Amino acid sequence: MEQKTNVVAEKDEEIEMVKKTCRGTINLLKNQLEAAEQEISKLILIKKELEGEIMLLQGDLDEAEATVNELNNEIPRQQDILEQLNVSLGEASARCDALQDALIRADLKCGQLSSRNEELEDQVKQGETQKRLTDQDNIDLHNKIAEQTAKGEGLLDTIAKVEAQMEVQSADGGNGGRQEQLGVGET
């Protein structure tokens, strides 16, 4: 019996050891379970935060998609505007080319007019010189005419005096002596 007791004691010890080991393992598992539960709680909180952020991101994504759709709808209109601008640019470029051509023609015409203006200025200068000469000739001629007029008036005065004297002499009847003195009666 002793042997049985010893075997039972050994078995009891073994059972105690197994119990102790099991208790240690249970405690370790409890600690691990608590740690896992804490970790799960943290993960649940993180999950809830992430879900909240996902919901916000989903809202932002919905808004972004709406904006993208609006922009996609706007693209054809913007392309039409771009095409119109390109057409307007082409027209403006053509007008610019036409204006440059007109400017070149205007420059040529301006050069021609400038040359013609110089010719006319030369003609005006020549005309002014000719006018001065003509004015001087007119003054000289006027002076000659005035001189001739004065001579003519002097002659007319002399003729008038002679005629007056002749009338006086004819009235006196003594033609012969006076005419001889004047040399009128000589042939």
C-alpha positions as a Python dict, from the first residue, in 0.01 Angstrom:
ca = {
    (1, 'M'): (0, 0, 0),
    (2, 'E'): (271, 220, 54),
    (3, 'Q'): (363, 178, -292),
    (4, 'K'): (14, 264, -385),
    (5, 'T'): (29, 559, -159),
    (6, 'N'): (356, 662, -313),
    (7, 'V'): (215, 619, -659),
    (8, 'V'): (-97, 806, -552),
    (9, 'A'): (123, 1076, -392),
    (10, 'E'): (331, 1094, -705),
    (11, 'K'): (16, 1108, -911),
    (12, 'D'): (-120, 1375, -678),
    (13, 'E'): (201, 1567, -718),
    (14, 'E'): (183, 1523, -1089),
    (15, 'I'): (-179, 1629, -1084),
    (16, 'E'): (-84, 1929, -868),
    (17, 'M'): (195, 2012, -1112),
    (18, 'V'): (-40, 1973, -1404),
    (19, 'K'): (-296, 2187, -1215),
    (20, 'K'): (-26, 2446, -1145),
    (21, 'T'): (85, 2435, -1505),
    (22, 'C'): (-275, 2452, -1618),
    (23, 'R'): (-343, 2741, -1378),
    (24, 'G'): (-32, 2918, -1512),
    (25, 'T'): (-139, 2845, -1864),
    (26, 'I'): (-495, 2956, -1782),
    (27, 'N'): (-362, 3275, -1623),
    (28, 'L'): (-137, 3328, -1921),
    (29, 'L'): (-428, 3261, -2155),
    (30, 'K'): (-649, 3497, -1946),
    (31, 'N'): (-381, 3766, -1971),
    (32, 'Q'): (-348, 3700, -2339),
    (33, 'L'): (-727, 3704, -2371),
    (34, 'E'): (-748, 4036, -2185),
    (35, 'A'): (-468, 4176, -2400),
    (36, 'A'): (-645, 4044, -2709),
    (37, 'E'): (-975, 4195, -2588),
    (38, 'Q'): (-800, 4529, -2528),
    (39, 'E'): (-641, 4501, -2870),
    (40, 'I'): (-981, 4416, -3020),
    (41, 'S'): (-1136, 4716, -2838),
    (42, 'K'): (-862, 4939, -2978),
    (43, 'L'): (-910, 4787, -3322),
    (44, 'I'): (-1288, 4837, -3292),
    (45, 'L'): (-1226, 5205, -3206),
    (46, 'I'): (-983, 5236, -3496),
    (47, 'K'): (-1236, 5056, -3718),
    (48, 'K'): (-1510, 5303, -3612),
    (49, 'E'): (-1275, 5598, -3676),
    (50, 'L'): (-1178, 5452, -4012),
    (51, 'E'): (-1544, 5392, -4097),
    (52, 'G'): (-1614, 5758, -4009),
    (53, 'E'): (-1324, 5868, -4226),
    (54, 'I'): (-1439, 5634, -4502),
    (55, 'M'): (-1785, 5791, -4485),
    (56, 'L'): (-1628, 6138, -4507),
    (57, 'L'): (-1406, 6024, -4791),
    (58, 'Q'): (-1707, 5868, -4961),
    (59, 'G'): (-1887, 6204, -4933),
    (60, 'D'): (-1579, 6379, -5071),
    (61, 'L'): (-1557, 6118, -5344),
    (62, 'D'): (-1924, 6171, -5432),
    (63, 'E'): (-1864, 6545, -5450),
    (64, 'A'): (-1551, 6489, -5658),
    (65, 'E'): (-1743, 6261, -5894),
    (66, 'A'): (-2017, 6524, -5924),
    (67, 'T'): (-1751, 6787, -6000),
    (68, 'V'): (-1586, 6556, -6254),
    (69, 'N'): (-1925, 6498, -6417),
    (70, 'E'): (-1990, 6873, -6430),
    (71, 'L'): (-1644, 6930, -6577),
    (72, 'N'): (-1697, 6649, -6828),
    (73, 'N'): (-2026, 6812, -6925),
    (74, 'E'): (-1846, 7149, -6948),
    (75, 'I'): (-1569, 7016, -7177),
    (76, 'P'): (-1779, 7025, -7500),
    (77, 'R'): (-1886, 7384, -7425),
    (78, 'Q'): (-1526, 7483, -7356),
    (79, 'Q'): (-1419, 7309, -7678),
    (80, 'D'): (-1685, 7508, -7868),
    (81, 'I'): (-1557, 7827, -7710),
    (82, 'L'): (-1201, 7729, -7800),
    (83, 'E'): (-1306, 7664, -8159),
    (84, 'Q'): (-1483, 8002, -8172),
    (85, 'L'): (-1172, 8167, -8030),
    (86, 'N'): (-958, 7993, -8291),
    (87, 'V'): (-1192, 8116, -8566),
    (88, 'S'): (-1185, 8468, -8418),
    (89, 'L'): (-807, 8449, -8393),
    (90, 'G'): (-787, 8345, -8758),
    (91, 'E'): (-1015, 8633, -8858),
    (92, 'A'): (-815, 8876, -8646),
    (93, 'S'): (-494, 8746, -8802),
    (94, 'A'): (-640, 8793, -9151),
    (95, 'R'): (-753, 9147, -9057),
    (96, 'C'): (-406, 9214, -8918),
    (97, 'D'): (-249, 9095, -9244),
    (98, 'A'): (-491, 9314, -9441),
    (99, 'L'): (-408, 9610, -9219),
    (100, 'Q'): (-38, 9548, -9268),
    (101, 'D'): (-92, 9541, -9644),
    (102, 'A'): (-295, 9862, -9618),
    (103, 'L'): (-18, 10015, -9407),
    (104, 'I'): (241, 9921, -9671),
    (105, 'R'): (21, 10075, -9943),
    (106, 'A'): (-33, 10383, -9725),
    (107, 'D'): (343, 10412, -9671),
    (108, 'L'): (398, 10391, -10048),
    (109, 'K'): (124, 10648, -10109),
    (110, 'C'): (272, 10867, -9837),
    (111, 'G'): (611, 10845, -10008),
    (112, 'Q'): (452, 10938, -10340),
    (113, 'L'): (264, 11226, -10181),
    (114, 'S'): (579, 11338, -10006),
    (115, 'S'): (765, 11340, -10339),
    (116, 'R'): (474, 11524, -10502),
    (117, 'N'): (468, 11768, -10209),
    (118, 'E'): (841, 11836, -10257),
    (119, 'E'): (780, 11894, -10627),
    (120, 'L'): (495, 12132, -10547),
    (121, 'E'): (707, 12312, -10289),
    (122, 'D'): (978, 12354, -10553),
    (123, 'Q'): (715, 12484, -10795),
    (124, 'V'): (583, 12721, -10527),
    (125, 'K'): (937, 12848, -10465),
    (126, 'Q'): (987, 12892, -10839),
    (127, 'G'): (647, 13060, -10858),
    (128, 'E'): (737, 13292, -10571),
    (129, 'T'): (1068, 13376, -10739),
    (130, 'Q'): (882, 13436, -11067),
    (131, 'K'): (623, 13647, -10882),
    (132, 'R'): (898, 13858, -10722),
    (133, 'L'): (1054, 13905, -11064),
    (134, 'T'): (712, 13981, -11218),
    (135, 'D'): (631, 14218, -10930),
    (136, 'Q'): (963, 14394, -10991),
    (137, 'D'): (891, 14404, -11365),
    (138, 'N'): (543, 14541, -11286),
    (139, 'I'): (695, 14804, -11058),
    (140, 'D'): (949, 14895, -11327),
    (141, 'L'): (674, 14902, -11591),
    (142, 'H'): (449, 15104, -11361),
    (143, 'N'): (733, 15349, -11307),
    (144, 'K'): (791, 15371, -11686),
    (145, 'I'): (418, 15415, -11743),
    (146, 'A'): (407, 15682, -11474),
    (147, 'E'): (709, 15847, -11635),
    (148, 'Q'): (554, 15824, -11983),
    (149, 'T'): (222, 15942, -11843),
    (150, 'A'): (397, 16238, -11687),
    (151, 'K'): (570, 16308, -12019),
    (152, 'G'): (242, 16263, -12204),
    (153, 'E'): (64, 16495, -11962),
    (154, 'G'): (346, 16744, -12007),
    (155, 'L'): (304, 16718, -12385),
    (156, 'L'): (-71, 16748, -12350),
    (157, 'D'): (-23, 17058, -12135),
    (158, 'T'): (218, 17198, -12395),
    (159, 'I'): (-26, 17117, -12678),
    (160, 'A'): (-308, 17272, -12480),
    (161, 'K'): (-99, 17587, -12428),
    (162, 'V'): (-3, 17598, -12793),
    (163, 'E'): (-362, 17556, -12903),
    (164, 'A'): (-469, 17820, -12655),
    (165, 'Q'): (-207, 18055, -12793),
    (166, 'M'): (-310, 17973, -13148),
    (167, 'E'): (-665, 18053, -13069),
    (168, 'V'): (-556, 18376, -12910),
    (169, 'Q'): (-349, 18465, -13215),
    (170, 'S'): (-621, 18367, -13455),
    (171, 'A'): (-854, 18583, -13269),
    (172, 'D'): (-596, 18868, -13296),
    (173, 'G'): (-549, 18803, -13664),
    (174, 'G'): (-178, 18805, -13652),
    (175, 'N'): (-92, 18453, -13742),
    (176, 'G'): (218, 18513, -13934),
    (177, 'G'): (454, 18642, -13671),
    (178, 'R'): (372, 18402, -13395),
    (179, 'Q'): (368, 18094, -13609),
    (180, 'E'): (707, 18169, -13737),
    (181, 'Q'): (836, 18206, -13390),
    (182, 'L'): (704, 17870, -13290),
    (183, 'G'): (800, 17714, -13621),
    (184, 'V'): (447, 17586, -13672),
    (185, 'G'): (388, 17744, -14009),
    (186, 'E'): (703, 17620, -14175),
    (187, 'T'): (687, 17348, -14434),
}
